[in-house]
Amino acid sequence: MSPRDFIETVRRVLDAQPLERERAADEIADCLSSYSAAQASALATVLAAAAVTEKDYSVMEAELHAILELMSTGHVVHIHVAQLQDLEIEGLPGEIQGYVRDLLEA
């Protein structure tokens, strides 16, 4: 992925509009072969920070799914998403709790 496209992807993950954030996360999950190792780990870190601050559960689910997909590349390890520990898991919907637990145990 070109530097310009990488920056645009990060910008979209952080967009003010929930639908744009969700689309960005979905596209990240769909384009795994486009990222270098450094880009994959950086995207996972940004997505983890976004998920911790996310108020929209459908967006949070898309962000967490994208992180799981990025982890499947082998370029993302627990330290990249450790900030997910800041989530209060018990207060989240059941499916999202499962995503968070899977990510923290990876």
Wavefront OBJ file of the C-alpha trace (Angstrom):
o trace
v 0.000 0.000 0.000
v 1.352 3.406 -0.879
v 2.079 5.881 1.913
v -0.718 8.125 0.659
v -3.249 5.273 0.716
v -2.063 4.185 4.156
v -2.581 7.692 5.584
v -6.013 7.861 3.948
v -6.965 4.526 5.511
v -5.915 5.719 8.970
v -7.822 8.971 8.437
v -10.952 7.009 7.579
v -10.599 4.802 10.687
v -10.597 8.008 12.741
v -13.369 9.785 10.804
v -16.109 11.578 12.735
v -18.826 9.606 10.919
v -19.528 6.108 12.281
v -20.463 4.714 8.867
v -17.120 5.827 7.417
v -15.228 4.261 10.343
v -17.126 1.004 9.889
v -16.473 0.933 6.141
v -12.781 1.613 6.703
v -12.514 -1.287 9.158
v -14.366 -3.587 6.766
v -12.050 -2.620 3.905
v -8.977 -3.240 6.069
v -10.231 -6.764 6.774
v -10.814 -7.340 3.059
v -7.392 -6.137 1.851
v -4.935 -7.991 4.071
v -2.448 -8.738 1.294
v -2.066 -5.010 0.594
v -0.230 -4.219 3.832
v 3.417 -4.483 4.728
v 4.254 -5.909 8.149
v 4.738 -2.402 9.538
v 1.461 -1.178 8.065
v -0.470 -4.164 9.435
v 0.855 -3.668 12.956
v 0.273 0.093 12.813
v -3.285 -0.376 11.571
v -3.982 -2.890 14.336
v -2.711 -0.426 16.938
v -4.852 2.399 15.529
v -7.896 0.109 15.315
v -7.390 -1.025 18.928
v -7.245 2.580 20.140
v -10.324 3.393 18.076
v -12.206 0.394 19.487
v -11.427 1.416 23.063
v -12.956 4.849 22.463
v -15.770 3.704 20.132
v -19.367 4.311 21.245
v -21.090 2.638 18.270
v -21.125 -1.131 18.818
v -21.451 -2.020 15.127
v -18.354 0.068 14.387
v -16.526 -1.473 17.346
v -17.365 -4.948 16.079
v -15.989 -4.069 12.613
v -12.810 -2.675 14.189
v -12.289 -5.781 16.310
v -12.954 -8.055 13.338
v -10.376 -6.142 11.290
v -7.840 -6.586 14.102
v -8.488 -10.342 14.173
v -7.963 -10.494 10.425
v -4.747 -8.466 10.682
v -3.503 -10.833 13.391
v -3.991 -13.722 10.985
v -1.215 -12.257 8.814
v 1.353 -12.998 11.519
v 2.480 -9.354 11.561
v 0.352 -8.346 14.532
v 0.985 -9.595 18.054
v -0.590 -8.969 21.435
v 1.551 -5.911 22.228
v 0.072 -4.108 19.210
v -3.443 -4.389 20.629
v -2.732 -4.447 24.378
v -4.738 -1.267 24.876
v -7.872 -3.390 24.412
v -7.319 -4.314 28.074
v -8.786 -0.882 28.861
v -12.229 -2.042 27.687
v -14.719 -3.014 30.366
v -15.617 -6.335 28.785
v -18.621 -7.094 31.003
v -20.395 -3.950 29.801
v -20.151 -4.931 26.129
v -22.642 -6.944 24.050
v -21.936 -10.704 24.070
v -20.476 -11.060 20.571
v -18.146 -8.119 21.128
v -17.043 -9.612 24.455
v -16.008 -12.711 22.511
v -13.950 -10.679 20.034
v -12.161 -8.839 22.839
v -11.409 -12.017 24.772
v -10.091 -13.722 21.622
v -7.826 -10.760 20.879
v -6.483 -10.518 24.404
v -5.761 -14.249 24.497
v -4.030 -14.271 21.084
l 1 2 3 4 5 6 7 8 9 10 11 12 13 14 15 16 17 18 19 20 21 22 23 24 25 26 27 28 29 30 31 32 33 34 35 36 37 38 39 40 41 42 43 44 45 46 47 48 49 50 51 52 53 54 55 56 57 58 59 60 61 62 63 64 65 66 67 68 69 70 71 72 73 74 75 76 77 78 79 80 81 82 83 84 85 86 87 88 89 90 91 92 93 94 95 96 97 98 99 100 101 102 103 104 105 106
